Amino acid sequence: MDSLGLFILLIPTFFQQTAASSLEEITWTYKGLVGQSEWSEYFPDCGGTSQSPVDVITTQTKYDPSLIPVTPLGYSQYGNQPFTLFNNGHTAVIKLPEWMGLGGLPWLFSAVQLHLHWGPGGLGHVGSEHTINGLSADAELHVVHYNSELYPNMSTAMAQRDGLAVLGILIVTGEETNPAFNSILNYLSRIRHADQRAFIPAFDVQSLLPSDLGRYYRYNGSLTTPPCHQSAIWTLFHERVQISKAQLLKLETILYSSKAEEPDQMLLQDNYRVTQPLNHRVIFASFSAESGRELSSGEVTAVVIGVMCGCVGLAVIIRFIVKTIRFFKLLHLETVVVNSSTSSWDILHNNRPAPMPRAKEPEKAKEKKQDLPLNLTSEDERKEELSPSLQTEP
């Protein structure tokens, strides 16, 4: 009876272990068999309401002044022990020593591993898991930690609501090479196929992070790969990290998701999960969009170029105005010179001034003119008087 009771008690445990081992044996993919749309059928948590990644709509984030900058602990003190680089068929993983940790969170978190997500290989600017305002980056780096203050190991913590803390770093491309990422990319040829691993020189993990660790988005989410446990506190940095186009191309084209002995070799590409619904979750921001803030180097460059273009445009406008004013002044002067060298009578013949009226004669002149006929009359009379006498004389 006791043996039967013990057997009955062990049956649930047996089925749980069998189910767990069967889940581990399921080979999931991003776009093939057991692809993203089918994950929830085999891994129930993948259909939960707090899944990652998400699209961060910056206008809908909520500013939380209590969010302090995250603090990498021991990231730059990597010691002499090499790191292990591993191709798990889904991504390139580097196992990190547990004495590396993360501060600035409610609990102390110890480092577990870091890995990358990327796109199709030079066919567009997609590849990151998280997006901001609907825009994807070229790739994304994740640094995973577990809550070592509350739980003994990663396996236990990953199933707990507050068990994990993940840093998300968006990666974009530019012209300059990023030496920090060469600490990973230069050794990918050693793990080209799934299940291959290699020891690589240890390096400063903090050099992979953006310089500004104080501006980020925070939300509760999940692992972005099966089993998709909803146990992650996500910190997505606002500042992007830049690598060269050649570095991104190497990441996108050098690894295979298939094993070395498999006849059909498949490139490891497009290993990113599409964004998931927020489902009324709130994304908090450690900075206020309205408040004055420090600009990133890229933003500073854009502002400087904008100011320079504005100054050049303003100078062109001022120069045009000055030239226009000078032109009209010269035109006016030429018109005045032409007018002064040409007779006004020839130009304005219809506007000749009327002849001036004669001035009135003085009164004395009038009197003299009146006396003149009178005097002439008296002289004639005298001649008439004398003529008869002259006629009577012999």
Solvent accessible surface area in square Angstrom, and as a share of the most:
residue,aa,sasa,rsa
1,M,195,0.87
2,D,126,0.65
3,S,88,0.57
4,L,100,0.50
5,G,30,0.29
6,L,104,0.52
7,F,124,0.52
8,I,98,0.50
9,L,130,0.65
10,L,97,0.48
11,I,60,0.30
12,P,72,0.45
13,T,60,0.35
14,F,127,0.53
15,F,126,0.52
16,Q,127,0.57
17,Q,120,0.53
18,T,62,0.36
19,A,52,0.40
20,A,50,0.38
21,S,49,0.31
22,S,50,0.32
23,L,62,0.31
24,E,147,0.66
25,E,137,0.62
26,I,45,0.23
27,T,103,0.60
28,W,27,0.10
29,T,42,0.25
30,Y,22,0.09
31,K,150,0.64
32,G,48,0.46
33,L,155,0.77
34,V,21,0.12
35,G,5,0.05
36,Q,39,0.17
37,S,106,0.68
38,E,67,0.30
39,W,1,0.00
40,S,51,0.33
41,E,130,0.58
42,Y,86,0.33
43,F,11,0.04
44,P,103,0.65
45,D,55,0.28
46,C,8,0.05
47,G,53,0.51
48,G,27,0.26
49,T,90,0.52
50,S,9,0.06
51,Q,4,0.02
52,S,0,0.00
53,P,0,0.00
54,V,0,0.00
55,D,37,0.19
56,V,0,0.00
57,I,57,0.29
58,T,44,0.26
59,T,124,0.72
60,Q,133,0.59
61,T,30,0.17
62,K,123,0.52
63,Y,104,0.40
64,D,36,0.18
65,P,102,0.64
66,S,83,0.53
67,L,31,0.16
68,I,101,0.51
69,P,77,0.49
70,V,4,0.02
71,T,66,0.38
72,P,19,0.12
73,L,69,0.34
74,G,21,0.20
75,Y,1,0.00
76,S,58,0.37
77,Q,131,0.58
78,Y,76,0.29
79,G,45,0.44
80,N,153,0.79
81,Q,141,0.63
82,P,66,0.41
83,F,7,0.03
84,T,29,0.17
85,L,0,0.00
86,F,45,0.19
87,N,0,0.00
88,N,54,0.28
89,G,12,0.11
90,H,40,0.18
91,T,9,0.05
92,A,3,0.02
93,V,20,0.11
94,I,1,0.01
95,K,134,0.57
96,L,2,0.01
97,P,33,0.21
98,E,104,0.47
99,W,144,0.50
100,M,0,0.00
101,G,5,0.05
102,L,0,0.00
103,G,13,0.13
104,G,27,0.26
105,L,24,0.12
106,P,97,0.61
107,W,73,0.26
108,L,86,0.43
109,F,0,0.00
110,S,13,0.09
111,A,0,0.00
112,V,30,0.18
113,Q,40,0.18
114,L,1,0.01
115,H,21,0.09
116,L,2,0.01
117,H,1,0.01
118,W,0,0.00
119,G,0,0.00
120,P,26,0.17
121,G,17,0.16
122,G,62,0.60
123,L,147,0.73
124,G,39,0.38
125,H,132,0.59
126,V,59,0.34
127,G,0,0.00
128,S,3,0.02
129,E,1,0.01
130,H,0,0.00
131,T,18,0.11
132,I,8,0.04
133,N,76,0.39
134,G,52,0.50
135,L,129,0.64
136,S,37,0.24
137,A,8,0.06
138,D,7,0.04
139,A,0,0.00
140,E,0,0.00
141,L,0,0.00
142,H,2,0.01
143,V,0,0.00
144,V,5,0.03
145,H,0,0.00
146,Y,9,0.03
147,N,0,0.00
148,S,39,0.25
149,E,104,0.47
150,L,85,0.42
151,Y,43,0.16
152,P,102,0.64
153,N,65,0.33
154,M,44,0.19
155,S,86,0.55
156,T,53,0.31
157,A,0,0.00
158,M,42,0.19
159,A,66,0.51
160,Q,67,0.30
161,R,147,0.54
162,D,35,0.18
163,G,0,0.00
164,L,0,0.00
165,A,1,0.01
166,V,3,0.02
167,L,1,0.00
168,G,0,0.00
169,I,0,0.00
170,L,2,0.01
171,I,1,0.01
172,V,50,0.29
173,T,29,0.17
174,G,13,0.13
175,E,147,0.66
176,E,130,0.58
177,T,78,0.45
178,N,24,0.12
179,P,104,0.66
180,A,17,0.13
181,F,3,0.01
182,N,40,0.20
183,S,30,0.19
184,I,1,0.01
185,L,3,0.02
186,N,84,0.43
187,Y,49,0.18
188,L,0,0.00
189,S,64,0.41
190,R,134,0.49
191,I,0,0.00
192,R,93,0.34
193,H,37,0.16
194,A,9,0.07
195,D,79,0.41
196,Q,62,0.27
197,R,146,0.53
198,A,17,0.13
199,F,139,0.58
200,I,2,0.01
201,P,76,0.48
202,A,21,0.16
203,F,17,0.07
204,D,46,0.24
205,V,0,0.00
206,Q,72,0.32
207,S,53,0.34
208,L,0,0.00
209,L,13,0.07
210,P,8,0.05
211,S,106,0.68
212,D,42,0.22
213,L,24,0.12
214,G,20,0.19
215,R,20,0.07
216,Y,1,0.00
217,Y,3,0.01
218,R,24,0.09
219,Y,4,0.02
220,N,82,0.42
221,G,3,0.03
222,S,0,0.00
223,L,27,0.13
224,T,7,0.04
225,T,36,0.21
226,P,13,0.08
227,P,43,0.27
228,C,0,0.00
229,H,44,0.20
230,Q,43,0.19
231,S,1,0.01
232,A,2,0.02
233,I,21,0.10
234,W,3,0.01
235,T,2,0.01
236,L,0,0.00
237,F,0,0.00
238,H,33,0.15
239,E,33,0.15
240,R,88,0.32
241,V,13,0.07
242,Q,80,0.35
243,I,3,0.01
244,S,8,0.05
245,K,122,0.52
246,A,75,0.58
247,Q,10,0.05
248,L,17,0.09
249,L,92,0.46
250,K,78,0.33
251,L,3,0.02
252,E,3,0.02
253,T,54,0.32
254,I,29,0.15
255,L,0,0.00
256,Y,45,0.17
257,S,38,0.24
258,S,6,0.04
259,K,81,0.34
260,A,56,0.43
261,E,137,0.62
262,E,70,0.31
263,P,128,0.81
264,D,110,0.57
265,Q,75,0.34
266,M,126,0.56
267,L,78,0.39
268,L,7,0.04
269,Q,53,0.23
270,D,26,0.13
271,N,0,0.00
272,Y,46,0.17
273,R,9,0.03
274,V,85,0.49
275,T,53,0.31
276,Q,35,0.15
277,P,89,0.56
278,L,49,0.24
279,N,67,0.34
280,H,188,0.84
281,R,36,0.13
282,V,73,0.42
283,I,6,0.03
284,F,69,0.29
285,A,4,0.03
286,S,16,0.10
287,F,28,0.12
288,S,20,0.13
289,A,83,0.64
290,E,158,0.71
291,S,58,0.37
292,G,83,0.80
293,R,90,0.33
294,E,144,0.65
295,L,76,0.38
296,S,29,0.19
297,S,93,0.60
298,G,49,0.47
299,E,54,0.24
300,V,67,0.38
301,T,73,0.43
302,A,64,0.49
303,V,77,0.44
304,V,73,0.42
305,I,93,0.47
306,G,43,0.41
307,V,88,0.50
308,M,118,0.52
309,C,82,0.49
310,G,45,0.43
311,C,79,0.47
312,V,94,0.54
313,G,32,0.30
314,L,106,0.53
315,A,58,0.45
316,V,92,0.53
317,I,98,0.50
318,I,91,0.46
319,R,155,0.57
320,F,140,0.58
321,I,87,0.44
322,V,60,0.34
323,K,110,0.46
324,T,48,0.28
325,I,90,0.46
326,R,155,0.57
327,F,118,0.49
328,F,120,0.50
329,K,130,0.55
330,L,109,0.54
331,L,87,0.43
332,H,117,0.52
333,L,106,0.53
334,E,107,0.48
335,T,69,0.40
336,V,76,0.44
337,V,97,0.56
338,V,91,0.52
339,N,89,0.45
340,S,91,0.59
341,S,93,0.60
342,T,55,0.32
343,S,49,0.32
344,S,63,0.41
345,W,120,0.42
346,D,108,0.56
347,I,84,0.43
348,L,95,0.47
349,H,104,0.46
350,N,124,0.63
351,N,104,0.53
352,R,157,0.57
353,P,98,0.62
354,A,82,0.64
355,P,126,0.79
356,M,172,0.77
357,P,117,0.73
358,R,234,0.85
359,A,96,0.74
360,K,196,0.83
361,E,85,0.38
362,P,95,0.60
363,E,123,0.55
364,K,154,0.65
365,A,36,0.28
366,K,92,0.39
367,E,101,0.45
368,K,148,0.63
369,K,123,0.52
370,Q,119,0.53
371,D,71,0.37
372,L,107,0.53
373,P,71,0.44
374,L,122,0.61
375,N,87,0.44
376,L,106,0.53
377,T,74,0.43
378,S,47,0.30
379,E,86,0.39
380,D,81,0.42
381,E,94,0.42
382,R,146,0.53
383,K,140,0.59
384,E,122,0.55
385,E,128,0.58
386,L,115,0.57
387,S,43,0.28
388,P,72,0.45
389,S,58,0.37
390,L,124,0.62
391,Q,144,0.64
392,T,112,0.65
393,E,115,0.51
394,P,181,1.14
